[in-house]
Amino acid sequence: MENTRQQKIAKQIQKDVAELLQKEAADVVRGSLVTVTAVRISPDLAYAKIYVSVFPFERSEEVMQSLERHVRFLRGLVGQRIRNQLKSVPELQFFLDDSLEYIEHIEKAMKQ
């Protein structure tokens, strides 16, 4: 269970990463629509697990590899935005949230 501070920091990081992927770091995702669906912060605020959804689904592997290659760059940009709120910037870890793909698969199966 996350405490209030963890929830506030998670929401701020979610907002900042989503904005960065749309504007300043748009070349990292190269034309794919990437949505930050959730952020989970460790109790010591050292790690942030960022769950992203990628559209089109076929490019998810490529986008996830790109995010992993640019994680230090993205962490630096996040650090510039939250530098007044935290002593240290959490390590960012990206995970694929494939729930939308799963829902689409279920809908197709039900139509058949």
C-alpha positions, 0 to 999 in steps of 0.5 A: 500500500502506497502512502500519500507521499508516494502517490503524489510523487508517482502522479507527478512522475507520470505527468512529467514522463508523459509530457516528455514523451510527447514533446522533448523526447518524442524522437525516443518513441519515433512516431508511436503513441505511448501512454503512461498508464501507471507509476509505482514508487518504492517506499524509499523513493529510489525506484519508479516502475513506469508502465506504458502502453504502446500503439500500434502494438506491433511496435511495442518491442521496438519502443520498449528497447528504445526506452531502455536505451534512453533511460538515463536521458529521460531520468535527467529530464525528469530530474530537472522537473522534480529537483525541488521536490526530491533529494534524489531522482528515482531510478526509472524502470519501464514495463509494457502494459499490454492490457489494452492489447489483451482487451482487444484480443478478448473482444475479437475472440468474443465476436467469432 
